């Protein structure tokens, strides 16, 4: 597992965002319940997929990678919520915000999205 984490970090330094995200996914696949720092790994995976989407060669690949980033950020938030640590509330909201930021790139109508997300009551709802 440590070797895979080192590999992921090296891939990030080489801007191989897709490869790094997949390496983080492998770490979680080992046994997500026993992986130390699982929320952080989900977050790194979301970050890597987010940047991989910017390297996409076509719009379909961009959408796929952006959706994977959203899923990873949401998984980070869910993992933190399950840990139920009071000091994690800010980090949970940060992960939801990152997911919504990436999700906003996929909005078919940006003006409608802006209006929807300007209401804080909609922040935890799916668009």
N, C-alpha and C positions, 0 to 999 in steps of 0.2 A: 504494500500500500504506500509506504513512504517513497519507494522508487517511482511510483506512478504520480505522486504529488510533485516530486522533483521534475519529472518529465513534463508535467503540465506547466510548471513555472518556467521551464526552459522554452516551451512552445510559446508561452505568452511573450517572452523576451524577443522571440523571433517573429512576433505578430502572426503566428499561426493560431488564430483565435478558434477556429473550428476544431483543430486538433487538440488544443488545450481543453475546450469544453468537453470533448469526448473523453479525454483523460480523466477529468473530474467526474464524469458520469461513471467511468469504470471504478473509481474509488468508491462511489456511492453504491455501486452494484455489488461490491464485496459483501456488505451487510450494513445497510443504512442505519439500523438500530444501534450498531456497535461502533460506527464511525465517529471518532472524536471530532468535534467541531463541524457536524453535518450542516448546520445553517450557513456557516461560512463557505462551505464547499458549494452548496446550492447557489449562494450569492455569486461566487467566482464563476460558476458555470453560466449564470445569467449574464454576467458582465461579458464573458467570452462570446456567448451566442449573440449578444447585442452588437459587439464589434465585428463578429463574423458576418452579420447581416449587412454591414456596411461594405463588405468585400464581395458581396454576392454579384454574380454575373448577370442575373436576370431578376425580374420582379417576383416570380414564383419562389425562387430560392430565398430572396429577401424576406418574403412573407413567412416562409417556413421557419427560417432562423429567428425571426422576430417573435413568432409564436413560441418557439422553444425558450427564448429569453424570458418571456412573460411567465411561462410555466415554471421556470427555474426560480425566478424571483418570488412567485407565489408559494412555491414549495419551501423556500427559505422562511417566509413569513409563517407558514403553517407549522413548520418544525419549531420555530421560536414560540409560537402560541402553545404548542403541546408541552413545551418545557415549562410554561407558565411562570416565567420569571418576571417579577415586577419591573426590574430595571430594563427588560427587553422591549417594553412598549414602544419606545422611540425607534428601536431597530426594526420592529415589526412594521410600523408605519412607513419607515424608510423603504422597506422591501416592497410594500404595496405601492408606494409612490413610484419606485423604479419600474414596476410592472405596468402601471398606468402610463408612464412616460413612453415606454416602448410600444404599448398598445395604441397610443395616440398616433404613432406613425402609420398605423394600418387603418385609420379612420377614413371611410369613403367620403364623408362630408365634414371637413375640418371645422366649419362654422357651427354645425350642429353639435359636434363634439365639444367645442369650446363652451357652448351654452350649457350642455349637459354637465360637464365637469366643473363649471364655475359654481355649481351648487354643492356644498360640502355633504349634503345628504346623499348624493349619488356616488361618493368616492368609494364605497365598499361594494357597489353594485356593478354587475357586468354591463358593459356598453352594448 
